[in-house]
Amino acid sequence: MPSDIQQLPGVEEAVALGLTPAEYDLIVAQLGRAPNQVELAMFSLLWSEHCAYKHSKRLLGQLPTEGEHLLLGPGENAGAVDVGGGLACAFKVESHNHPSAVEPFQGAATGVGGILRDVFAVGARPIAVLDSLRFGEPTSNRSRYLLDRAVAGIGHYGNSIGVPTVGGEVYFEGPYEQNCLVNAMCLGLAGHDRLIRAAAAGPGNVLVLMGASTGRDGIGGASVLASAELDAEDEAKRPSVQIGDPFEEKKVMECCLELLDRELLVSLQDLGAAGLTSSAAEMASKGEVGIDLDVGRVPLRESDMEAFEIMVSESQERMLAVVGPARVDEVLAVCARWEVGGTPIGEVTTTGHLRVLRDGQVEGDVPVAALVDDCPLYDLAPARPDGALYPAPERTLDPAATPREALLALLSSPNIASRRPLFEQYDSIVQSRTVRRPEEADAAVLALPDGAALAVSIDGNGRRVACDPYRGTVAAVLECAANLACAGAEPLGLTNCLNFGNPEKPHVAWQLSESVRGLADACRALDVPVVGGNVSLYNEAPDGPIYPTPVVGMVGRLPDAAAAGRLGFARAGDALAFAGPFLPHLPGSELAKLRGEALPQELPEVDLEAARTALEVVREAVCAGDVSSAHDAAEGGFAVAVAEAAIAGGLGARIDFAPPGEGLDRFLFGEGTGGFVLTGPREVFDRMAERIPVTVLGEVGGEALLVELGAEGRLEWSLAELREAWAGGLAPLFP
Amino acid sequence: MKFGIVRFPGSCDEVDAQLAAGRVGESVLLWHGDRDLRDVDAVIVPGGFSYGDYLRVGAIARFSPVMESVIEFARAGGPVLGICNGFQVLCEAGLLPGALLPNAGLRFVCRDVDLEVVDADTPFTRGCSPGDRLTIPLKHTTGRYHRPADGDVRVVLRYAPGHNPNGSEDDIAGVANEAGNVFGLMPHPEHAVDPLTGSTDGLRIFSSLAAVPA
């Protein structure tokens, strides 16, 4: 029995730690007694939304998790797919939203650190990071501060550890003003036989804690920060934000990879949210064993830490390994060579219990199943809201502006302007694999040893999901797939981070349910399995929830790295075509936002079958080298896609547009899915037209973008003015 | 030609340097804790964040055991190439004049820049001619070159007009010691050796050193 020298905490303490009174009663019933302080702390974290997915687990069951390339599915530290040549790509996206809203530099840095550990915990060497960021409008001081510090934090961690940041995305929207989003995705490579699972095995095996010492930082991060709404007292939560040390992580990573290379580990798990508690419980649960941990042996930063503090500390740069007793000395020698802490702190048992010991005393004793499996799951009570949930965006463009003015305004608008001021702060080339850097192609492209390549993209336009959670989420998946197709890649797997508000509110529950349904349908239609992901709920500030933001990260493969697509016009004289089942729609678009129009309550239906065919045709054309450039029409529609391709290639174009009569704006700036700006020899498009809708609209060349409108005249922009608008949009934010 | 590439805790570009050197010769990694240089013909001190760059960039690395041997090797005339963090380490070790300060913009910057070859009379640039332009990427926060007080520096590479990314004095991108056998530069020639990933101009530095035609 646990020592009982202190008074047991009661239901009030449980509620203060984020549990409900009913959950506390359930814990008492499971234990057959009241939990002590250590036990209650452990329950409060593992039964938090962040760790237990208690409001989302049932929904996530809809997602397809099977696929011919799948090697590791959801439930492991990261999922993995076969990429050929005996190699696996492990990848995952995760949020670090609330820590970043409270302290953006460390919040973002440790978000990167955490996702890197998830990937090398499965035995893969991290080869790339991408990030997905959401802030309020850059006109606000707070948003500029969060942007500046979050970007610096991502760079600080990724650059220092030698993993390239190859891509990402950022959107600026009012509803993220208080609650910014920082999602980080990491990819790693490993031989198939080198992938390692997190299940503890072999009673008598030793648990070795590696890496940094344990301090009081990040105590309660998962429950206090990640599973509650933000409020005015957030400054006081700064001590709950962890501090990152990329140098420590670099050593830990190299050390773990060497240990795995030498086959010295039985299993490996990172310490993330809920620290030792979560790692030990997860490992024991997966291996259906028990674990004894002696917290008295854990190296501490402050000697007077309580047992519960040691168990829940979220100090960064720590890993937990299971090692055969005969291998412990060898493991510790490798740790010493890398100047990494390595301490045996416990062992695998047959009890099925997680026991916390200190100085020979039992400080806590809990059945692993109660911690990991018995957290109550909640059904959502979704209800479609009657009216608009979000205010109309602030108007920044006169609705009477001409198409000429509108294109320049769109190019310089925060959601479309060049991201160069951000990505230049990231090392995108270390590891000598980066075939396509940011803004060279729609997806980042990374060479594989066998001459093939991976393409990866991350996307998720929250405003479109706010308009229509189902179709907006389908659009996010299609957008990611379109990016891969333009690089020439076939999708292998998908990871997602579902960033939503408080799921206990019916309208948020509705957004979440509809979005997951859309994700599942889109993945099924494209035959792309979900390999893992993360759910971040309670993204709300007192003035309301964020835009519902499912962030989708997709990894694909192309057979020949040298044939990877580019987005920029490449050859004067090429025909310029617009391909795909694209149905432009202005409501909910960037132009509608600039005009200050309210969000529509639905988006047009998408034909998933037609979208899939277009993706295949574009991918094949890129891989075969038939087209010289490929770029999908996304924010800002056709005109922005053409302008971006012109800027990237340093070549203009002349386009003949049959005067559409009504709605020139819709043709130029309307948004939708499945539209591609392609350039190449005309006969390529004649062939393509047999399979998908294609219109040859003009020709690449010159120093200007010309749109001939027949009797209605012409629109003309010089390349220089397009470039100036686009390059100058965000640059002033990074003086 | 056998290249030895130093690996400190926190080195990031040592494998990249090894790959690049491997295109023109043999290459091995040298562990920071060993004094043995393994009979290499040239040493590369690579990029990264040695020892986390805590205290000051390059300040801790220069005290590592391997650096004692590298200093000895350099004083005996052996060719030593310092790239980015390696350049910083060589300045801290007193093998190269001057110092690297935080970028004028105070931010990390990663981009391709154009360089002009000023001095083609070093083992590292003998495959070039003065005035040649090289396109090579760079990535650093602390790359603003500052001359020593006496101002006497053998400049090997300059940023081309309009390409100085960090406020370096006189657009200096790379310098050599007086003898010319120690060379440090902020740009990363090892990241410009393969047409698949961009420019191949960096290969000229490695080819020069290995005395093979680029």
Interface residues (C-beta under 8 A of the other chain):
Chain A: A152 G155 H156 N159 S160 I161 G162 D245 P246 F247 E248 K250 K251 E254 R337 W338 E339 F423 E424 Q425 Y426 D427 S428 I429 V430 Q431 S432 R433 T434 V435 R437 A447 A561 A562 F734
Chain B: P9 G10 S11 C12 D13 V15 D16 L19 A20 G33 G47 G48 F49 Y51 G52 D53 Y54 R107 F108 V109 C110 R111 P137 K139 T141 H188 E190 H191 D194 L196 T197 G198
